[in-house]
């Protein structure tokens, strides 16, 4: 029964993301989903999420560095650095709230917490990529 619930939850998340934006799924998310389908235990969910989060975090750093290099004016670089520092503080506060809200027994809450972390970092990564892409066009 838990495996069916996990598959349904994954399907609902994918449908929700697809309806929000029509974007090709990232290889990190595909690998994460495939990892989750192998085993529904909390340990596996945590392990899969740890890997996916690490990859998205690496992509975030890469996107930020790329954007920072493309910003030319010192004033604009300082503003970007300040914004990223504020975002990191926001991320940390969000993660603390996830740890409190989703500190419940069961695989479902473990997955909600882990997916929320990944979603937040993915969203910022994609945002920074869009910014860099917009600067290229100018």
C-alpha positions as CSV (number, residue, x, y, z in Angstrom):
1,X,0.0,0.0,0.0
2,X,2.7,2.6,0.8
3,X,4.3,2.0,-2.6
4,X,1.0,2.8,-4.3
5,X,0.7,6.0,-2.2
6,X,4.3,7.0,-3.2
7,X,3.6,6.5,-6.9
8,X,0.4,8.5,-6.6
9,X,2.2,11.3,-4.8
10,X,4.9,11.3,-7.5
11,X,2.3,11.4,-10.2
12,X,0.5,14.3,-8.6
13,X,3.7,16.3,-8.2
14,X,4.6,15.7,-11.9
15,X,1.2,16.7,-13.1
16,X,1.3,19.8,-10.9
17,X,4.6,20.8,-12.3
18,X,3.6,20.1,-15.8
19,X,0.5,22.2,-15.5
20,X,2.4,25.1,-14.0
21,X,5.0,25.2,-16.8
22,X,5.7,23.3,-19.9
23,X,9.4,22.7,-19.5
24,X,11.5,19.7,-20.2
25,X,12.2,17.7,-17.0
26,X,15.8,18.1,-15.8
27,X,18.1,15.1,-15.7
28,X,18.5,15.6,-11.9
29,X,14.7,15.2,-11.4
30,X,14.5,12.2,-13.6
31,X,17.3,10.5,-11.7
32,X,15.6,11.4,-8.4
33,X,12.3,10.0,-9.5
34,X,13.9,6.8,-10.7
35,X,15.8,6.4,-7.4
36,X,12.6,6.9,-5.4
37,X,10.8,4.2,-7.5
38,X,13.4,1.6,-6.4
39,X,12.5,1.6,-2.7
40,X,9.9,3.5,-0.6
41,X,11.7,3.3,2.7
42,X,12.6,6.5,4.6
43,X,16.3,5.7,4.3
44,X,16.0,5.4,0.5
45,X,13.9,8.6,0.2
46,X,16.5,10.5,2.3
47,X,19.4,9.0,0.2
48,X,17.8,9.9,-3.1
49,X,16.9,13.3,-1.9
50,X,20.4,13.9,-0.6
51,X,21.8,13.2,-4.0
52,X,19.3,15.2,-5.9
53,X,19.6,18.2,-3.5
54,X,23.4,18.1,-3.8
55,X,23.2,18.1,-7.6
56,X,20.6,21.0,-7.6
57,X,22.8,22.9,-5.1
58,X,25.8,22.5,-7.3
59,X,23.7,23.8,-10.3
60,X,22.7,26.7,-8.1
61,X,26.3,27.6,-7.4
62,X,27.1,27.3,-11.1
63,X,24.2,29.4,-12.2
64,X,25.0,32.1,-9.6
65,X,28.7,32.2,-10.6
66,X,27.7,32.4,-14.3
67,X,25.3,35.3,-13.6
68,X,27.8,37.1,-11.4
69,X,30.4,37.0,-14.2
70,X,27.9,38.3,-16.7
71,X,27.0,41.3,-14.5
72,X,29.4,44.1,-15.5
73,X,28.8,47.1,-13.1
74,X,30.2,46.8,-9.6
75,X,26.9,48.3,-8.2
76,X,24.9,45.6,-9.9
77,X,27.3,42.8,-8.7
78,X,26.9,44.1,-5.2
79,X,23.1,44.1,-5.5
80,X,23.2,40.5,-6.8
81,X,25.5,39.4,-4.0
82,X,23.2,41.0,-1.5
83,X,20.1,39.4,-3.0
84,X,21.8,35.9,-3.0
85,X,22.8,36.4,0.7
86,X,19.2,37.3,1.5
87,X,18.0,34.3,-0.4
88,X,20.3,31.9,1.5
89,X,19.0,33.3,4.8
90,X,15.4,32.7,3.5
91,X,16.3,29.2,2.4
92,X,17.7,28.4,5.8
93,X,14.6,29.7,7.5
94,X,12.4,27.7,5.2
95,X,14.3,24.6,5.8
96,X,14.0,25.1,9.6
97,X,10.2,25.5,9.1
98,X,10.1,22.3,7.1
99,X,11.9,20.4,9.8
100,X,9.3,21.6,12.3
101,X,6.2,21.2,10.1
102,X,7.0,17.8,8.6
103,X,8.6,16.2,11.7
104,X,6.0,13.5,11.7
105,X,6.4,9.7,11.5
106,X,6.0,8.1,8.1
107,X,7.5,8.1,4.6
108,X,4.9,10.6,3.3
109,X,6.2,13.5,5.5
110,X,9.8,12.6,4.9
111,X,9.2,12.9,1.2
112,X,7.2,16.1,1.5
113,X,10.1,17.7,3.5
114,X,12.8,16.5,1.1
115,X,10.8,17.5,-2.0
116,X,10.2,21.0,-0.5
117,X,13.9,21.5,-0.1
118,X,14.7,20.4,-3.6
119,X,11.9,22.5,-5.0
120,X,13.2,25.6,-3.4
121,X,16.7,25.2,-4.6
122,X,15.6,24.1,-8.1
123,X,13.4,27.2,-8.4
124,X,16.2,29.6,-7.4
125,X,18.6,27.8,-9.8
126,X,16.1,28.2,-12.7
127,X,15.5,31.8,-11.8
128,X,19.3,32.6,-11.9
129,X,19.6,30.7,-15.2
130,X,16.8,32.9,-16.6
131,X,18.5,36.0,-15.4
132,X,21.7,35.0,-17.1
133,X,19.9,34.1,-20.3
134,X,18.2,37.5,-20.3
135,X,21.5,39.3,-19.9
136,X,22.9,37.4,-22.9
137,X,20.1,38.6,-25.1
138,X,20.8,42.3,-24.3
